[in-house]
Amino acid sequence: MSEQSAAWKDDWRDLFRKGVKKVEDLEPFLNAEEMEEARRIEKEFPVRINQYYLNLIEEKGDPIWKQVVPDKLELIDTYGCEDPLDEEGDSPVLNLTHRYPDRVLFYINHQCPIYCRFCTRKRKVGDPHSLPKDEILRGIEYIREHTEIRDIVISGGDALMLSDNRIEWVLQQLRSVSHLEILRIASRIPCALPQRVTPELCEMLRKYHPLYINTHFNHPREVTPEAAKACGMLADAGIPLGCQTVLLKGVNDDPDVMKELMQKLLRIRVKPYYIYQADLVYGTEHFRTTVEKGLEIIRALRGHTSGMAVPHYVIDAPGGGGKIALTPEAVVDWNDDEIVLRNYEGNLYRYPNLNNADDRLSAFNPD
């Protein structure tokens, strides 16, 4: 291992140990009233900001700050609930959600490099105990018994917070299931603690293809040289990368900000995949925008940047309905003769609705 590689590897553990591990570590940044509020919030929702991500904050209340520093509004939520997506209702074993016919969500860890204040699993994240092997094996046995499952999303917490050996053990177990085709890891590590992506981790992961990683960037300032290096290493290991962004008030609810983020992601070889409408999680009401805002952002992306930079805008339906894609209305009218379409500039275009050979012939031989 080169000295540079060793320094990068050691750095992530040091960065995670430092930073904010409890509310008292925020004392240099908060006044007395804010500290009292933060202590009350910590009783409900833990705090963790590693040193790397903490260093991205430029000023109090900026888009990075909002994502990780407790806000008094977390305890003033009139609408949210603990498990709005009813993940527990679709959980046949403790750490697995089976909602869609051919794929499952598999939790193998409760720890994250940062604790996002808008997290959809605020009820789970922060548990200091790793999931024991016997619980993980129960989930794998369920997968083995259900031959319709061909695709798995490995999540948590953040799976990449585990040691290389523990991650590889899980991947080996899953790859022993003959009907399991696709492995996907959901991780905010490339964004929130990119130093965790080491050459050793990449060499290990590349043994388990087809393997995908969906990461999570919410603001252009998160796309740093360190994040670019981490994503480049993963891509060079043959791992396709996607990004699942959450639409957050005061963070990225601006078409120009979102456009900049999507374009920067493509430059570091990450394909924008989803923009999520914020879930109805208790403690997150102050982050939620209107759905109209999300559609406005998609309209601002389409045609004004590469199609590769336009993700799906989805609502993960409350009560376990799954992801539902929303699109700005492009079809203005549709009848037996034609489809009337609106393009990104708002102009209308007509496309003939050809039903048979005579229609096709007349379209090319108009009177």
N, C-alpha and C positions, 0 to 999 in steps of 0.2 A: 504494500500500500504506500503510495506516495505521501510525502509530508502534507501536501495540499489536501489529498483525500482524507488523511487522518484528521486534520484540523476540522474539515467540514463535518466529518462523522462525529467527532467529540463535541462540536459546537452545539448541536441540537439538544443534547442532554443538558448542557450547561444553561442554554437559553431557556429550556423548559423549567429547570429548577429555579431560575431567577424570575424576575417580573412580579406580577401580582398573583398571590396564591390565596389571599384572604382580604377582606375589606380593609383591615388595618393598613395594608400596604398601599392603599389609595390616599392615605392621609396627606401626603405632600400635594395632592391635586385637588382636594375637596375642602370646602370650608366646614365649620362645625355643624351647621344645620344639614348640609349634604352628607356628612359622615354619619350623622344619626339616622338619616333616611337609609343610607346604604347598609348600615347594620341591621335595620329592620328587614330590608330586602334579602340580605344574605341568609336569614333564617328560613326563607322560602326557596330562594334560588342561589346556588353557590356562584362564586366569582373565580375566574382564572384567566389571566392575560399573560402569556409568555413574554419574555423580554424582547424577542424579535418583533412581535406584533405591537407590543407597547411602544416600540420605537417608531412605528409608522404614524402614530398620533402627532399631529402638528400643532393642534390647539384644542382647548376644551370645547366640546360640543361638535367637533368636526365629524365627517362621515365614518371615520375609523373609531373614534371615541364612542359614538352612538351605538355601535355594534357590540361593544364589550363592557362598557362602564355602566353600573346599575343606575336606573332612573326611577325616581319616585312614582312615575306613572305605572310601573310594573305592578304595583299593589292597588291600582285604581283601574280595574278592568271590569266593565259591566256585561261583557258578552262572552269572553273566552271560557274554555274548559280545559281540563288536564289532557284529555286524549281526543281531540276533535275529529281525528281521522279514524277513530275506533280501531286502532291497531291491535289493542288487546282483544277486541271482539273477534278478530280474524287470526288469533294466535293459538294454534292447537298445542304447541309446546311453549315453554317459558320465553325463549329468546328467538322466536321465529314468527313472522306474519305471512300467511298464505292467502292472498286476496285475489290475485289473477290466476287463471287456470294453469299456466305453464311456468310460473316463476314465483320465487319467494324472496322475502327480505329477511336476512339472517344477521342477528346482532351477536358480536363476539367480544364486545368491550364497551364500557361505560365512560371511559376517559376521552377527553378531547384536548387539542393543543391550546384552544381558547374555549370559553363558554359564551357562545353567542346569546345575547339577551333576547333574541327572537326565536330561539330554537324550538322546533316542533316537538322535541322530546324533553322539555324542561323537567318533566316528571321523572326522567330516568338519569339524565346526564349529571355527572358529578359523584356518582357512587364510587367510593375509593377502592372498592374491591373488584378485581378482574373476574370475569365469568369463569368458573372452574371448568376443567376439561370435561367432567361428566355431564354438565349442562350443555356444553357445545356438542358433545357426542350424541346427546338425545336429539338435538336439532338435526344433526347429520343422519341419524337413523330414520327420522321422519322423512327426510329428503330421499333416502335410499328406498324407503317403502312406497313412495309416491312416484311412480315411473312417469307420470305426466309432467313432472318438473324437469325442465331442460335449461333453466336460466336462473341464476342466483345473484342477488345484490348483497354483498357483505358490508355490514354497516355497524353502527353503534349509537353513541360514542363514535370513535374513530378507530378503525381497524389498524391503521398504520401507526398508532401509538404503542402497539404491542412490539415485543422484540422480534427480530428477524426469525428466530427459531420458532416462536409461537405462531407467527403468521404462516410460516412454511408448513408447520404441522397441520394447521387448518386447511391450507390449500391441498396438501397431500391427501388428507381425509376426503375432501370434496372430489378430487380427481379420481379417487377410487370408486366413485359412484358412476356406473357405466352410462346411465342415461343423461347425466348432467353435461351439457355442452358448453355453456357460456358462464364464465365467472366475471363478475363486476365488483369492483371495490369502490365504495363511496367514501371520499376522504377530503377533508379541508386542509390536510397537511401541505400540499404544494403551494397553497396560498398563505396559510397561517403559521407554518413552521417548516419552510422548504428545506432547511438543513437536514431534516429527517430523511430526505431522499438521498441515500448514499449509493455509491457504486455497488456495494455489497447487496443492498436491498434490490436494486434493479437487476443484478445478475440472478438473484434468487427468483424474482417475480417472472422473469422471462422464460423460466422453465415450465410455466403453467398456462401457456396460451391454449385457446383464445381467452385472453384476459384483458379487460377494459378497466379504466379508472374514470369515474366522474368526480370532478372536484368542484369547488364552490368559491367563486370570486364574486364580490358584490360591488366593487368600486375600482375605477382605474388606478388609484394609488396603491392598490394591493398588487398590481402587476409590476413587481420590482425586478431588478437584475437577479436577485436570489431566487425568486419564483420562476423566472425564465430559465434559469439554470436547472432547477428541479424538474420542470416540465420537459425541458430538452433531454435530460437524462432518461426520463421515463419513455419519451417518444423514441429515443434512440434504442431503447430496449424492446421496441416493437409494440408498445402499449398505446392503443388509441385513447386519446383524452377528450372528455367532454366536460362542459361546465353547467351546473345548475345554480342559477342566480335567483335570489329572492328579492322581489320588489319591496323596497323599504322606504317609508316616508322619511325624508331628510337625509337619506343616504344615496339613493340612485333613482328617485322618482322624477327624473328629468330626461327628456329624449336625448339631449346632447351628451349627458354623462353616460347614459346607457350605450349610446353609439360608440363613444370613445372606449368604453370597457370591452364591447364585443370586438372591435377592431384590434385592440391590444391583445385580446385572447388569441385571435387567429395568428398574430405575429409570434406568439410563443407556442404555437402548434396545439392549441386547445380549441375544440369546436364548440361554440355556443349551442347548448342542447335545450335547456328549459329556462324560461323566466317564470317563477312561481308567484302567484298571488299569495300573500302571507296567510298562513293558516290561522284558524281561530283558537289559538293557544292562550290559555289564561296568562296574563302578564305581558301580552304583546300588542294590545289594542292600539297603542300609540304609534306602532310601526305600520299599521295597515292603511293602504291607499284605497281609493275607489277602483272598481274594475275598469271604469272609463279611462282612468289614468294609464292602466296597463295597455289597453287597446290603442290609446294615443301614442304610446311608445312604440308599439309594433308598427303602426302607420308611419311613424317617423323613421323607422329602420328600412321598411320595404321600399325598394327602388332607390333609396338614398345611400345604400351601401351594398356590398356583395351579399347575395343570397346566403352564402355560407355564414354570414355574420348575423343572420336573423333566426333566433331560436323559436321554439314553440312557447306560446304564452298559455299557461295551464292553471286551473284551479284543481287542487286535490280535494275532491268533494267531501264536505263534512259528513260524518256518519259512515265512512267507509265506501263511498261511491267510486273511488279511484280518480285518476287524473283525467280531466276533461279539457281539451284544447279550445281556446277562444281565438277567433280571428276577426279582424275588421271586415265588415260586409263588402265583398267584392262583386257579388252577383246582384245586380239591380233589378233585373227582370228575366224571366225564363218562360218561354212559351214554345209552341210547336214549331215556330219558324226560326227563332233565334234566341241567343243568350246575350243579354246586355250586361257588360262588365265595366267596372270603374277601376282605373289604374291608380298608381301611387300619387299622380298629380291631380287626381280628381276628375280626369277626362273620361268620357264614356266611349265604349267600343262595342261593336256588334259582331257576334260570331254566329254563323249559320248553324242551326240545329238540324243536321242532316240525318234523315231517318232511313233513307233507302237509296238505291242506285240512281233513280231518277233525280232525287234531290242533289246528289253529288254531281251528276252530269250538268244540271241546270246551273249549279254554282260556278262551274268553270266555263259555261257557255251562256252568259246572260243575254237577254233579248236586246 
